[in-house]
Amino acid sequence: MDSTRVYQGLAGTVGEAVIDRLHATVLGDLRPDLTVILDVPVATGLGRRQEAAGGQRYERMSKAFHEQVRAGFLALAHAQPARCIVVDATRPVDTVADEIRDLVAHRLGIDLGGPAPRP
């Protein structure tokens, strides 16, 4: 839901009003309980994706498109902080994975025996 809103509705050509109608029709009142947003600078993210995928459809989009996507996700997180968590994904993968595990466990009320994660 969030990716569709940002990629097609905000950064793409579909528009948010169309996405809102589509979500209302398909999802009704269903909404995600938690969205984890992995944030990296656009150049970093594109470099990683091109190495891994050889430049698929979205990787070939303009830098401006990707800046809009990043801004859209960060705006979503700002507008809905109760359900959106932004994780700095520039750090080593194990560090990012540990933070995500801890944050999700905290949200689900699972005690992993470590310190409480940041809000």
C-alpha angles and dihedrals in degrees: 000000000000094000091050090050093050102036101039103018104040108020097024133062100259097083131223095264091060091046090050091053091046092050091047091052098043103030104027106188096344114123132169116264092209136014119190111203115200104208125202132149111271095247091052094048094047092048091053094047095048090051092050103036107021093241111308125192099290094040088061092056118106123276087244090059091052091047088054090050093051092046090048093054092046090049090050090052091049092049095046108030093154091070106019124077123188114210122193100237095183089089126087114296094244091054092049092046092050092051093049091048091050094046094048092046089051092050091049093046094244115150109219091177096248135102118298113267124240114277 
